[in-house]
Amino acid sequence: MALHRTALIGGIAALGLAIGVIAGTQAQQPTPKPWTPGGTEMMPQDMLMHYPCHDDEMPCFNLPAPAIQKVTFKEPLNGNKERGKQIATNIRWGNCIACHSLPEGQAGGSVGPDLSQRGAFPVDLQEMYQRIWDVRIYSPDAHMPIYGTNKVLTDQDIRDVMAYVLSGK
């Protein structure tokens, strides 16, 4: 009987130790870092609400397009060229390169105009900003994504992309 009692006490102690290790492991797990556009992680499910539904078998497929947004660009530009390059060339972020050739020899698609030397010509910043925010003001049937209206890019993201595009001489 003493042997069974010892085994039982040892088993209880081992179980307590295992629970302590599991609890300690759970307590030590790091807080997940916030999602960064352009990173390698998939976009969190709650952020997908900013994108239209592409499955024609779902009720959301027949939702109307968002209302066209006319915005006003406020100077100064204050864009970061390097960050703009990251946004414009990353397929998980702005992906401008899918349709446009960009500065610094970034050869891209040909659906949109070549932007590789856009900075060498006079630019209407209001028009450029509006085209990126919601191009439908100028071209209702354009293939360009509605970056601002759909909250795909922020005001600062757009300013950074503009700074990068305008760096092409």
BELKAQUI-V282983 format. One record per pair of residues at least 24 apart in sequence whose C-alpha atoms are under 8 Angstrom apart, sorted by the first residue. I is the first residue (numbers start at 1). J is the second residue. D is the distance in whole Angstrom. If there is no record, write none. Layout:
I;J;D
I;J;D
This chain:
37;92;7
37;93;6
38;86;8
38;87;7
38;90;6
38;91;7
38;92;5
38;93;5
39;92;7
50;150;6
50;151;6
50;152;7
51;150;7
51;152;8
66;149;7
66;150;8
68;134;7
68;136;7
68;137;7
68;149;7
69;133;8
69;134;6
69;137;8
69;149;6
70;130;7
70;134;7
70;137;7
71;130;6
71;133;8
72;126;7
72;130;8
73;125;7
73;126;5
73;129;6
73;130;8
77;159;6
77;163;7
78;159;7
78;160;8
78;163;8
79;156;7
79;159;5
79;160;4
79;161;7
79;162;7
79;163;5
79;164;8
80;159;8
80;160;5
80;161;8
80;163;6
80;164;7
81;160;6
81;161;7
81;162;8
81;163;5
81;164;4
81;165;8
81;167;7
82;160;8
82;164;7
83;160;6
83;161;8
83;164;8
84;157;7
84;158;8
84;159;8
84;160;4
84;161;4
84;162;7
84;163;7
84;164;5
84;165;8
85;160;8
85;161;7
85;164;6
87;157;7
87;161;7
88;161;6
93;152;8
94;152;8
94;153;7
102;165;7
102;168;8
103;164;7
103;165;6
103;167;7
103;168;5
103;169;8
104;168;7
112;144;8
115;165;6
115;168;8
116;165;7
116;168;5
116;169;8
117;165;8
117;166;8
117;167;8
117;168;4
117;169;5
118;165;6
118;166;6
118;167;8
118;168;6
118;169;7
119;165;7
119;166;4
119;167;5
119;168;5
119;169;5
120;166;8
120;168;7
120;169;4
128;162;8
129;158;7
129;159;8
129;162;8
132;158;7
133;158;7
